[in-house]
Amino acid sequence: MSGQLLFTPMTIRGVTLKNRIVVPPMHQYSADKGFPTDWHLMNAGKFAAGGAGLVIVESTKVERRGCGTVGDLGIWDDKFVAPLNRVVSFIKQQNAVAGIQLGHSGRKARATRPWEGDRPLERTPEIVDWDAWTPVAPSAIAHSERWPVPRALETREIKDLVQAWGQAARRANEAGFDVLELHGAHGYLVHEFLSERANQRSDEYGGSESNRMRFLIEVTEAVRVHWPDHKPLFVRLSVEDNAGWGPEQSARLAKILKAKGVDVIDCSSGGITEMAPILGKEIKYSYQVPLSEYIRRNADIMTMAVGLIIHGDQAEQILRDEQADLIAVGREILNNPNWPMDAALKLGVDGPFRNVPPQFGYWLGTRAKRGFGTRPSTWQSGLQEAGKAS
Ligand SMILES: Cc1cc2nc3c(=O)[nH]c(=O)nc-3n(C[C@H](O)[C@H](O)[C@H](O)COP(=O)(O)O)c2cc1C
């Protein structure tokens, strides 16, 4: 296997990725009142320096009420543009493309950080805007018995929210991001509109499938007004949510979104029930790849595959089998931020250290040329050696 596809550059609209490796949005819960901190610079920076083609900054909230935790990133005001640009500039200096995911937590807002128990937050004096942070959703239906009943949005508020997504896209562009992803998955606000379980509205945003799709379609239209034509737009969907929304609905939606200017569907699953989005039904290598393949074939749109893609040869095979156009590596890149360099080495790509900055690539290259250290500490050629190929 030559590894050619994973490391073949790809142009979407006017933006060229140097390879097909994407760092998917991963919350850091480390913002300060919505502002990025040095942690964000370091975190995005290490992935960009590690050789990924595209680094997507975590779900960043389009309004204050949409924050999941006290540590969520915000983009609901122009004051966030300059601090976000600091992160963008560093990603670009590493010859990677900077992306950002826009999100709104809906009825799952105002929660603890996952490592603090993943439950509704308790009121404390430090949270001065507690009432303004009341969770909102399409309908007054709780996520589960463990979660509070959200306030149902008024129709007028939904129209304001659509504009908030558009303004957030404008700010993302002003901050210098080149790829935008809309978070439509994992049981958060957009997914809540899509779901007949969470959305029991009787106005034009609820009821029939097309009414339930209306919010995301209007958001996409508002975003495309402000997001330049030459910049790619992705949408992440829970293609299967195990609660009434599945691949057929997702493919119908993807076709509509494509006509509205969406380039890539990022294919995830779950989250509308207590089932964790990143676990899914079956925990195995590539567990969400069939969802990506389905959307790619049935909606004729580019897709990104994500979920337990661990090895370079595994990623390469997904591309060769035409199951996806882009490969997102999430938790494994937390384990090894230099995953792209590592994969290039294992796949036998020419100049595996060329993708990364000379500050360390040069030394690893000379070490390899001198015939020593060609096998890094992570050496293992892939699925077969892991003994878990199936
Ligand atoms: C720490 C952490 C934070 C995450 N934050 C987000 C997020 O902000 N937006 C999102 O759509 N998915 C988020 N995810 C899900 C990942 O993007 C990815 O879909 C998931 O981890 C499965 O891929 P993996 O098996 O390669 O990790 C997060 C996952 C992790 C582990």
The ligand as an ORCA input file, in Angstrom:
! r2SCAN-3c Opt
* xyz 0 1
  C     -12.777     15.390     24.159
  C     -13.766     15.304     23.034
  C     -14.472     16.435     22.676
  C     -15.383     16.399     21.597
  N     -15.997     17.560     21.200
  C     -16.774     17.566     20.093
  C     -17.282     18.774     19.559
  O     -16.998     19.882     20.028
  N     -18.099     18.688     18.469
  C     -18.393     17.488     17.879
  O     -19.125     17.456     16.889
  N     -17.862     16.327     18.339
  C     -17.051     16.354     19.398
  N     -16.449     15.188     19.809
  C     -16.587     13.956     18.986
  C     -15.381     13.820     18.047
  O     -15.326     14.877     17.099
  C     -15.407     12.484     17.281
  O     -16.550     12.474     16.464
  C     -15.460     11.288     18.225
  O     -14.465     11.409     19.218
  C     -15.290      9.944     17.461
  O     -14.071      9.886     16.772
  P     -12.770      9.116     17.395
  O     -13.165      7.702     17.640
  O     -11.726      9.267     16.309
  O     -12.409      9.826     18.660
  C     -15.583     15.197     20.901
  C     -14.866     14.049     21.289
  C     -13.959     14.098     22.313
  C     -13.183     12.859     22.669
*
